[in-house]
Amino acid sequence: MTLTRQDCLALDAADPLAPLRAQFQLPEGVNYLDGNSLGVLPRSTGQRVAEVIQQEWGEGLIRSWNSAGWITLPQRVGDKVGRLVGAQPGELVVADSTSINLYKVLSAALSIARVNHPERKVILSERSNFPTDLYIAQSLAAQHGMTLKLTTAEQLAQDLSQDVAVLMLTHVNYRSGRMFDMASVTAQAHAVGTLTVWDLAHSAGAVPVDLNGAQADFAIGCGYKYLNGGPGAPAFVWAHARHADRFWQPLSGWMGHAHPFTFDTQYAPAAGISRYLCGTPAVLAMSALECGVDTLLAAEPLGGMAALRAKSLQLTDLFIAQVRERCAGHALPVATPPAHSERGSQVSLACPEHGYAVMQALIARGVIGDFRAGDGTAAEPDLLRFGFTPLYVRFVDVYDAVTALATVLDSGEWREARFNQKAAVT
Amino acid sequence: MTLTRQDCLALDAADPLAPLRAQFQLPEGVNYLDGNSLGVLPRSTGQRVAEVIQQEWGEGLIRSWNSAGWITLPQRVGDKVGRLVGAQPGELVVADSTSINLYKVLSAALSIARVNHPERKVILSERSNFPTDLYIAQSLAAQHGMTLKLTTAEQLAQDLSQDVAVLMLTHVNYRSGRMFDMASVTAQAHAVGTLTVWDLAHSAGAVPVDLNGAQADFAIGCGYKYLNGGPGAPAFVWAHARHADRFWQPLSGWMGHAHPFTFDTQYAPAAGISRYLCGTPAVLAMSALECGVDTLLAAEPLGGMAALRAKSLQLTDLFIAQVRERCAGHALPVATPPAHSERGSQVSLACPEHGYAVMQALIARGVIGDFRAGDGTAAEPDLLRFGFTPLYVRFVDVYDAVTALATVLDSGEWREARFNQKAAVT
């Protein structure tokens, strides 16, 4: 079943989701496979942000906190994100950064665990979890006299014992693209009395998520990857209704107060998820994020996240098959699980040698993925990472990316790629 | 020395700072005296943010973290803010919200105090401090087994005893506009071994601040008031060099790591103030903030903060004199200190009756100040609050505002003002 480029163009022509791509402003000559790091620019964002700046801020000034609804932006945009991750209206708010929201929910989870199981002293997470999650957990573990224990996906079931207070996982691993079964892992955790905190950074807008269906306890996620909210966009935070009114979190700023505008001297948390707000809403950034989230909601009449997921799997299946076929002479083991149920919306290729240079050569050809260095072990090899966001990536883009990859490897042009290691934000 | 409107126009014509007003896009028919709550829109902001959205994000995509310098925005904009508050380059960063930055520095200060004076169990602050500061302090006091003690400006010297671990004050009070002498209060605190945390929300860009000169320990501040950064703009954080490398703060996100892009599993704080960063920088919001800060730096060739301060005092002196003269038949005691050394850049008038309606009637006339309810005591009366930002407020604006206030009071038209209490963000 060797596919040609023409076949891929035909797949695009028949794709019912293809019109969604017109929502974005994509640069000429770029094949962008890095939406798992920074989503692309929606066409609506520029005009909307200009309107917020010129009319709402410039003309409305302080009055716009009410007249333009600035003060309810965290809830309004939060409800939209909630539709993508199985949260009910009023259960999720947009605020702060992913790291800070993790601090809030992990603090809350540890407080609950301390009441329910005061003897438990372990936060369990995955060794290859995104570092900022581990750093925040280390800080809270130190504060609470606990230990952060790191495990692997394979060892997880075994390590999920009755000494674990909280299990903190990123649903889709940022390196490998491996996805946990949220409902099943949550059930295993609950069976031993452990609370779950899920980081949806690589899930929200990428794969179907059903937080309530999975009976998850807490979740957070990122606004600037698959949600297309722009660089450093605000993040989001969710707590299951059974927890939302318990235990205020420690970042007790005025926007999480029950009555922020009575200017009481004593903190009293707002009902529900609004107590997870802290400072004044970032109006410009949240307005941009809303445009990004709207690009996903535009898929609802076309089947929503289920339809996007089906296309995402077709794209990643195609990429894996094409790499195996057309880069067969090169050692590029697929680090992302073959099973659909274990795969997010990206594919990572192990590239034991010269991976950084290979990616630089690809970028020079206009194919933008990214490189993630490993730790030198077989468990964590150097990776070439490619994100497939079905809102705007086409089948022909997959084909062309593999053409470029095969050319870079066959020709050895990666040897010419500049070796100036640079920062990159996951 | 009764001044006429013509006299005020003459003062404006002779004002060497008058050209700075052209930096802003001010709505027609609005006399804006609320820049202490939300600064106005710089003319440069719309174009700069559009450029960041269209070119840096839309075209540059992930590459802009390096090529557009996104990754160093917290430091670059931070250095600019530093010039306004007496911080050296590299000592101040822009990040997160004021509330969250307070959590960071107060945590650090309490950690230092625990080492130096483990027996001290009191955080001292002002009863009329802005509530979010008190809420954050309550949270940390609970965590550290300490007490938040509230005092008044008058009682401060007496309450600043050897049981106080940290003194946390807002430099210019948001209600009264009263300003502390930072150097003197800091010296008093240090004399009893107490660390100081200063909230510069109503100071940065409003009055000269010299953090290093005052030997202050920690400071934070707001981006959306006198810095004109836009609604919910990022805030800033500073630590004196003698503290910056001690005690990492608990919001240990990856941007505060010594090497964020090596993706280590173990947190290691960056050197200096960068360890007070947490999540990914909010690029759109920080770019808007930079435009706002630049409007203040534009005053440097004209005398900088000292010149702005001189004009600010002229404006507030004029307002107070005009109110006393032209509203003499109404009870409007000035709640802001008469002494220049104790006055910020705002004037608050106690308005024991119908203050909310009076402000609504003023706003209906295009004079935008705001109303802050008191607690019913003589110490905290209902206030009409007027901010005078010398970058764009003219002497004739002061005159016209008092004309409107006198008219509203004399005519009783405030009785018609709608009584729908609404939110307002300080």
Interface residues (C-beta under 8 A of the other chain):
Chain A: Q25 P27 V30 Y32 D34 S37 L38 V40 L41 T45 G46 V49 A50 I53 Q54 E56 W57 G58 E59 L61 I62 R63 S64 W65 N66 W70 I71 D96 S97 T98 S99 I100 Y103 R127 F130 P131 T132 L134 Y135 I136 Q138 S139 L140 Q143 L150 Y224 G230 P231 G232 A233 P234 A235 W248 P250 L251 S252 G253 W254 M255 H257 P260 F261 T262 F263 D264 T265 Q266 Y267 C278 G279 T280 P281 A282 V283 L284 A285 M286 A288 I363 I368 D370 R372 A373 K422 A423 A424 V425
Chain B: Q25 P27 V30 Y32 D34 S37 L38 V40 L41 T45 G46 V49 A50 I53 Q54 E56 W57 G58 E59 L61 I62 R63 S64 W65 N66 W70 I71 D96 S97 T98 S99 I100 Y103 R127 F130 P131 T132 L134 Y135 I136 Q138 S139 L140 Q143 L150 Y224 G230 P231 G232 A233 P234 A235 W248 P250 L251 S252 G253 W254 M255 H257 P260 F261 T262 F263 D264 T265 Q266 Y267 C278 G279 T280 P281 A282 V283 L284 A285 M286 A288 I363 I368 D370 R372 A373 K422 A423 A424 V425
